[in-house]
């Protein structure tokens, strides 16, 4: 495979640079979305069959599958669970991700679908849904700021997008992208029920203990 990259660099240094940019972005963020700044060019590179094959081969060696969904405007890498373990997420991170999958699913069922299969809600609406979810399971809820921080972490992976703060409604637009359905997986409801049914994690009397991470189906 190395020889293929060497040959590409010798033949077309500019295309080699674009391939390097795509690989670097996916290594840092796992996903890219056409609506994010600078990502449309990266997706265009992946939509060329020869480039997609080359980059897919690179990640295949590392134990990841390259997935390109032009209709949904995204591309990303998913772990090949036969070769490597799935990335682990903490309980709060997993709950927020699964909650956003549910929000997206409800939006699709109601027909409130934007371009590329995205569903537009607001941060406060998502937080209200989250509070209701954890209250039913009698779990302590994250504060709005901590919830927003979890959403921002997903934004860095291109799974969602936060808008600007609106003074009039005192809220922030939140776009939940179709990508969330792939990341959370089709068994998200089962995973959500299992997490909500688990015993609570408490802080140790001598200090904060690190919470156990959770596997996320992808």
C-alpha positions as CSV (number, residue, x, y, z in Angstrom):
1,X,0.0,0.0,0.0
2,X,2.9,2.4,0.8
3,X,4.0,2.0,-2.8
4,X,0.6,3.3,-4.0
5,X,1.0,6.4,-1.9
6,X,4.5,6.9,-3.2
7,X,3.3,6.5,-6.8
8,X,0.5,9.0,-6.2
9,X,2.8,11.6,-4.8
10,X,5.2,11.2,-7.7
11,X,2.4,11.3,-10.2
12,X,0.2,14.0,-8.7
13,X,1.5,15.7,-5.5
14,X,-1.6,17.8,-5.2
15,X,-3.9,14.8,-5.0
16,X,-1.6,13.2,-2.6
17,X,-1.9,16.3,-0.4
18,X,-5.7,16.0,-0.5
19,X,-5.5,12.4,0.4
20,X,-3.3,13.2,3.4
21,X,-5.8,16.0,4.5
22,X,-8.7,13.5,4.4
23,X,-6.8,10.9,6.4
24,X,-5.6,13.5,8.9
25,X,-9.1,14.8,9.4
26,X,-10.7,11.4,9.9
27,X,-7.9,10.4,12.3
28,X,-8.7,13.5,14.4
29,X,-12.4,13.6,14.2
30,X,-13.6,10.2,12.9
31,X,-16.2,11.9,10.7
32,X,-16.7,14.8,8.3
33,X,-19.8,16.5,7.1
34,X,-20.2,18.5,3.9
35,X,-21.9,21.4,5.8
36,X,-18.9,22.0,8.0
37,X,-16.2,24.4,7.1
38,X,-13.6,23.0,4.8
39,X,-15.2,19.5,4.7
40,X,-16.9,19.8,1.2
41,X,-13.5,19.6,-0.5
42,X,-12.5,16.6,1.6
43,X,-15.8,14.8,0.7
44,X,-15.2,15.6,-3.0
45,X,-11.9,13.9,-2.8
46,X,-13.5,10.8,-1.3
47,X,-16.2,10.7,-4.0
48,X,-13.5,9.9,-6.6
49,X,-13.5,6.1,-6.8
50,X,-9.7,5.7,-7.0
51,X,-9.1,8.0,-4.0
52,X,-11.8,6.3,-2.0
53,X,-10.2,2.9,-2.6
54,X,-6.8,4.2,-1.7
55,X,-7.9,5.8,1.6
56,X,-10.1,2.9,2.4
57,X,-7.1,0.6,2.1
58,X,-5.1,2.8,4.5
59,X,-7.8,2.5,7.2
60,X,-8.4,-1.1,6.5
61,X,-4.9,-1.8,7.7
62,X,-5.6,0.0,10.9
63,X,-8.8,-2.0,11.5
64,X,-11.3,0.6,10.4
65,X,-13.9,0.7,7.6
66,X,-14.3,3.8,5.5
67,X,-17.9,4.7,5.0
68,X,-19.0,7.3,2.5
69,X,-22.7,8.4,2.4
70,X,-23.0,11.1,-0.3
71,X,-26.8,11.4,0.1
72,X,-26.4,12.2,3.8
73,X,-23.4,14.4,3.2
74,X,-20.9,12.6,5.4
75,X,-18.0,10.2,5.5
76,X,-16.2,8.6,8.3
77,X,-14.4,5.6,9.7
78,X,-16.0,2.9,11.8
79,X,-14.1,0.2,13.7
80,X,-14.0,-3.3,12.3
81,X,-15.0,-5.1,15.5
82,X,-13.6,-8.4,14.1
83,X,-10.1,-6.8,14.3
84,X,-10.3,-4.2,17.0
85,X,-12.5,-3.2,19.9
86,X,-15.0,-0.4,19.6
87,X,-14.1,2.9,21.2
88,X,-15.5,3.3,24.7
89,X,-17.6,6.1,26.0
90,X,-18.6,7.1,29.5
91,X,-22.1,6.7,30.6
92,X,-23.1,10.3,30.4
93,X,-21.6,10.6,26.9
94,X,-23.4,7.5,25.8
95,X,-26.8,8.7,27.2
96,X,-26.5,12.0,25.4
97,X,-25.6,10.3,22.1
98,X,-28.5,7.8,22.4
99,X,-30.9,10.6,23.4
100,X,-30.0,12.5,20.3
101,X,-30.5,9.4,18.2
102,X,-34.0,9.2,19.7
103,X,-34.6,12.9,19.0
104,X,-33.5,12.4,15.4
105,X,-35.7,9.3,15.0
106,X,-38.8,11.2,16.3
107,X,-38.1,14.1,13.9
108,X,-37.9,11.7,10.9
109,X,-41.1,10.0,11.9
110,X,-42.8,13.4,12.1
111,X,-41.4,14.4,8.7
112,X,-39.3,17.3,10.1
113,X,-36.4,16.4,8.0
114,X,-33.9,19.0,6.6
115,X,-31.3,18.6,3.9
116,X,-29.1,15.6,4.1
117,X,-31.6,13.9,6.4
118,X,-30.9,16.2,9.4
119,X,-33.4,17.1,12.1
120,X,-33.5,20.6,13.5
121,X,-34.4,21.1,17.2
122,X,-33.0,23.4,19.9
123,X,-30.5,22.8,22.7
124,X,-33.2,23.5,25.3
125,X,-35.6,21.0,23.6
126,X,-33.0,18.3,23.6
127,X,-32.1,19.1,27.2
128,X,-35.8,18.9,28.2
129,X,-36.0,15.5,26.5
130,X,-32.8,14.4,28.3
131,X,-34.1,15.5,31.7
132,X,-37.4,13.6,31.2
133,X,-35.5,10.5,30.2
134,X,-33.2,10.4,33.2
135,X,-36.0,11.4,35.6
136,X,-38.0,8.4,34.6
137,X,-35.0,6.2,35.5
138,X,-34.3,8.2,38.6
139,X,-30.8,9.1,37.5
140,X,-29.1,12.4,38.4
141,X,-29.2,14.7,35.4
142,X,-26.3,16.7,34.0
143,X,-26.6,20.4,34.3
144,X,-27.4,22.3,31.1
145,X,-23.8,23.4,30.8
146,X,-22.5,19.9,31.2
147,X,-25.1,18.6,28.7
148,X,-24.0,21.3,26.2
149,X,-20.4,20.2,26.7
150,X,-21.4,16.7,25.7
151,X,-23.2,18.0,22.7
152,X,-20.1,20.0,21.7
153,X,-18.0,16.9,21.9
154,X,-20.3,15.3,19.4
155,X,-20.1,18.4,17.3
156,X,-16.4,18.0,17.0
157,X,-17.1,14.6,15.5
158,X,-19.5,16.2,13.0
159,X,-22.5,14.2,14.4
160,X,-24.4,17.3,15.3
161,X,-24.1,21.1,14.8
162,X,-24.8,23.9,17.2
163,X,-26.0,27.3,15.9
164,X,-25.5,30.7,17.4
165,X,-27.2,31.8,20.6
166,X,-30.5,33.6,19.9
167,X,-31.1,36.4,22.4
168,X,-34.8,36.6,21.5
169,X,-35.7,33.0,22.4
170,X,-32.6,32.5,24.6
171,X,-31.8,29.2,22.9
172,X,-29.4,27.6,20.4
173,X,-30.4,25.8,17.3
174,X,-29.3,22.1,17.3
175,X,-29.0,20.2,14.0
176,X,-28.9,16.4,14.6
177,X,-27.5,14.8,11.5
178,X,-28.4,11.5,9.9
179,X,-24.9,10.3,10.9
180,X,-26.2,9.8,14.4
181,X,-28.2,6.7,13.2
182,X,-25.0,5.0,12.1
183,X,-23.0,6.0,15.2
184,X,-25.6,5.0,17.7
185,X,-26.7,1.9,15.8
186,X,-30.1,0.3,15.2
187,X,-30.2,-1.2,18.6
188,X,-30.0,2.2,20.4
189,X,-33.3,1.7,22.2
190,X,-32.1,-1.5,23.8
191,X,-28.8,0.1,24.7
192,X,-30.7,3.1,26.2
193,X,-32.9,1.0,28.3
194,X,-30.0,-1.0,29.6
195,X,-28.0,2.1,30.6
196,X,-31.0,3.7,32.3
197,X,-31.6,0.5,34.3
198,X,-28.1,0.3,35.6
199,X,-27.2,1.1,39.2
200,X,-25.9,4.6,39.9
201,X,-22.3,5.5,40.0
202,X,-21.4,7.4,43.2
203,X,-18.4,9.5,44.1
204,X,-16.0,8.0,46.6
205,X,-15.9,9.5,50.0
206,X,-12.3,10.4,49.6
207,X,-12.7,12.0,46.2
208,X,-14.1,11.6,42.7
209,X,-13.8,8.2,41.1
210,X,-13.5,7.8,37.4
211,X,-16.7,6.5,35.9
212,X,-16.6,3.2,34.0
213,X,-16.7,3.8,30.2
214,X,-19.3,2.1,28.1
215,X,-19.1,0.4,24.7
216,X,-21.1,2.1,22.0
217,X,-22.6,0.1,19.1
218,X,-21.4,1.4,15.8
